[in-house]
Structure formats: structure tokens, C-alpha cells
């Protein structure tokens, strides 16, 4: 019999995400079913759940990146995957709660190729549905076996507090003409890397990992989250709306200080100075022509080139921490594949 190698047995990143969505979908549906009827109906509209339990694998579905990270982190330390499902659900609930609030804060009317919840149901509906998902995540962990009901719940609450801090800091940066790359990186770490770090830490806890392995997996998630945010920022400038499900340039429209923009503004180039003048001319949204001009200036000032390099650097650091966690070979290969997908995705 031919031995099975890691390469033969490990799934590619796309299959990992599909499987994670299918594995956690029924538990997500059960969790949403705990909500009061009217709030539950809002959540179901957000998830576009008329007839399926899957989170991914169909038009309009989410990516299930965070549930996949929870499950793979548990696998990596030799844990039993079912033990990690509540943590995967909790992280995905928090993520979607933050999306509901983000769309209102950022005034984005589209989400996953469909109207955002607030755009059709109103801002109060979006705010309250987001709040409900945050509290539901805590409820899910509270009802889970140890250590998720104790250490896991503390872990999630800690990371959610950092996420909220990052969201607030992000809104403050919009109002300032002078921002540094370091400040924008700190916001990205709080807004996005907080939940990828939480996913990996919770998966390791569910799998029974010791402190050292948990720390390295958490750091893997942190660096992965930073790379993820950088890829997301690039899609906001270069992405195809037919793939991303959101209008290109929405961050530029509202003069947001994404990392490519921050790098361009700090470049000292003529293009960077022109971008600063364009961003500094008032508080009204940029016109379509100005958004196009801003995107071209970010490119000319090498803001996108810098962001690609930084994303690659964070992926390298993530993989170093992954190796230091002494993971089982197959989940390690799948986590590495998922990490590489982060910087090459088109939606």
C-alpha cells in the first residue's frame, strides 16, 4: 500500500472553508434559533437563510475563515473537533455582529452582493441585530463544556473589547488629516486580527493545548489577521465589485485611512502629497471621479506595493509561529494553505 503523504491528505484552502461552513452551519442555525422571534428574523435576513444551513458554498454566503481557524487550531493540537464547534460558532457570531455595525458606521449599503441589513430594515435593526449576535456568542460559550465556559469566555470577551476599541479608533482616524502607518496598523490589529487571534486561541483551548502552544497559535492568528486586513484594504482599491459584493472604492469615498492610503500619505512622494490634499478638502464623500483619482494616487505613491509586501511579511511571521506550535502535520498544512489564500483572494 502506498503511504499517504501530508500533501495527499491535506485539503486545499477552498475545501477547508467549505467544510468549515458545513460543519458549523447547523450549530449556527441552532444558536440563532435561541433569539427572540423578531430579532431572529433580522439575523436570518443578514445570513440570507431561507433554506440552507451552510455558511459558505453558495452565492452570498460568508467565507467561514474564522470557524475554519477554530477547527484547525483544535486539530493542530490533537483535540477532538466537535469540542471546538461552540467556539467556532461564537467567533462567527461576533464577526457577523461586527459586520452589522460596520456597515452602519461605514455607510456601506451592500454586503456579500446583497443590500446590507440596515439599508433595507433601518439603522436600529442593524444595531440591535448586531448587539444580539454579540450577546448570543457569550451565551453559546457559557453553555459549553470546560474550558470554553470559563477560560474560553474570558478569551472571547477580551478580544471583543479590543475589536470595539479598534472600531472606535478607526472612526477617529477619519477625522484627522495626519495619521501614521503605525496608528493604522494598530487599528487593523484591533479590528481584524483580534478575531483571528481569538479563533486560534479558542481552538487551541478547546483542543486542550498547553500555554506555549496556545500562545504560538494565537500569534499565528494575529499575524494572519493583519495580512487579512491588508488584503481587504487592497480589495477596497483594486477589487472587482462582482467578486467582492461591495462597491469598489467605498473606503476611499469616505476618506478612510486604510493601510494602503496611510502608506501613500506617508510616502513623501508627489502622489502622496496630492492624495493628502484630496483627502483634506472637506468632509463630504468623494465623487466617483475623485475616488478614481484617489485610487490612482495610492498606486502611484506605492501604497498598494507597500501593503502587499507587509502582508507577505505577516504571513511569514504567522507561519513561523505555526511551526513553533508543533502542530500535527495535516492541520498544519491546511492552516498554511489558508494563510496563503489570505493574500491572494479576490473577494
Secondary structure by P-SEA (a helix, b strand, c coil): ccccccccccccaaaaaaaaaaaaaaaaaaaaaaccaaaaaaaaaaaccccccccccccccccaaaaaaaaaaaaaaccccccaaaaaaaaaaaaaaaaaaaaaaaccccccccccccccccaaaaaaaaaaaaaaaaaaaaacccccccaaaaaaaaaaaaaaaaaaaaaaaaacccccaaaaaaaaaaccaaaaaaaaaaaaaaacccaaaaaaaaaaaaaaaaaaaaaaaaaaccccccccccccccccccccccaaaaaaaacccaaaaaaaaaaacccccccaaaaaaaaaaaaaaaaaaaaaaaaaaaaaaaaaaaaaaccccaaaaaaaaaaaaaacccc
